Structures are given as C-alpha cells and as structure tokens.
C-alpha cells in the first residue's frame, strides 16, 4: 500500500476538471486536475452508503460529482459539498467530510498514485539514480503511440520477473547469436533497496559502447520501479510494461509504446502509426536484424509470440494519444 503506481499520463488530464479513474488491488480511485494545475486524488467511495460517486472512467471539465444513489455531491477534490435533506444529518458527522484522499504526483509524463495516502515522496521512492538516468529520455516530451491491454491468467509477479531477465530471449524471441553474446555483458544495479536498473549492450555497437559508455545510445536500458512498473528503453522508443493485479492469478497487463513526436515525419514512424499493433509486437519481441539494427524481415518467418498462449491480435487497445 505504500508503493507508487502508474495510473495514466499527464496529457490524460490537461485542463482543470479533467479526471481519470484507476483500478488496482481491489481499489478504485479518481485523479483530477485542479484549477491551479495541481493533481489530486481520492477513493471513489461515497461516504454515505459506499457506492462509486464518479460514474465515468474519464471526463473533461467536471465541476462536481453526484452520487447516483442519494444525490450527495462532491467537488473535484473529493470533499462533500451538498447533501439532500441535510437537516436530517448530524452536522458534526458532515463537517469536513470527504472521500479518503490519496497521494498523486507527476514525473516522466506519467501520473503516479499512492493508494494508501501514506508514503514517501514519489521521487524518493523512485530514487535519485533512476530519476537521473531514466530522466535522460525525457518521457514527458514523448507521446503515446498505443496502449495494448491483455487480461492474463497469471500473477503480476510472473510478468515482472519475465521482463527482468534475458534468458528467455533465445527461445521466445528468436534473437540471433550476436544478440545473445552481447547480452552476456549486461550490467545490473540495485538502487534504493527496492528498484533496479540494467543495461543490455546492443550488439551492433559494442565498440562504440566500450569507447564512450553512452548506454542511452548504445544499449537497451531497463529500469524497474517496484512493485510493477518496467521501463524498457531504446534510443528512439520506450515500452512501459505495467501489470496490474486484479486477483492472485489474474492480471490486467498494459503495454505502453512511447515515441518522440519528431519521428512522425519519418517513413518508418508513419508505418508504425498506421499499424501500431504490429509496431508494438516487433518492439516487444526485440526483433533487430544482425546487419543494420532495423526491424528484421525474419519476423515474417518466425513464430515470436508476445506472450505464450496469448494472441496479440486479440489484445484490447486504448485510445491513441497521437
């Protein structure tokens, strides 16, 4: 409960009164943009009989929220502002009554929440090492190409573990021997006691990496923010793997694909925009040709399933933020 979780992107709520909902760990919370630009959040539980009083998953320009059960009204901070037949309620009970607040913060272009409302500051949770190193990608300047969503019958922990090793890449992603050999030179660094970062050398640039140690340019940079946020960073795009536990053996698995908006004029980026599912599948499968570090033609001949037993064509898609 003291962990920070990604709930959305900053651009999801650009203006005052904009809001989104987030569900995880059996809780539903609402995040709202305030007139001063701040973001606030609260549990979506009416303080009278307990139903959800915000009935939409997202919206724009809200001034208030009204519970559909008895008509109690809340402002965008979650405070009770109006109660029908108020005279029938003890004033002490209604004084300063509000839906329980949560902590909300923004970093890297993402909205982060702490559902318990009792946690260290976000930047402290992420840690200075990751803040500085991952911050070099300036994710706040990137755009969302697509968000692909799966409902998978596994624990979220299995998904996080799977993305934190490269042992599976040979069999599952059919990487070449050069990729395999280069990956043996990966380095891992545990930071802040609960997070870690990892650099996997890109086999085409081993000499340049040895000369400059510019890992942002010549390696795949991998960052994990406990408990369930994984950033897989390449020089021109980033995938964010975000498995959200629904039950012990059931996970809502979100895959975010981020790109730099300047890439939209490039022919390859135009192709990716036209078919975001295939672009994301290629990226997740690490399909880089041995010759030129471009998506390999071998993809058409290989059975590189994104997840065993899951058909990428059946994935659900959220609205693109192009």
Helices and strands as residue ranges (DSSP letters): E 5-9, G 10-13, E 19-24, E 27-33, E 39-43, E 58-59, E 65-66, E 73-74, E 80-82, G 86-88, H 91-94, E 101-107, E 110-114, H 122-126, H 128-134, G 135-137, G 139-141, E 142-152, H 156-162, H 169-173, H 177-183, E 187-191, E 195-201, G 203-205, H 206-212, H 215-218, E 219-225, E 229-233, E 237-247, E 250-260, G 261-265, H 267-274, H 276-284, G 297-301, G 312-314, E 316-317
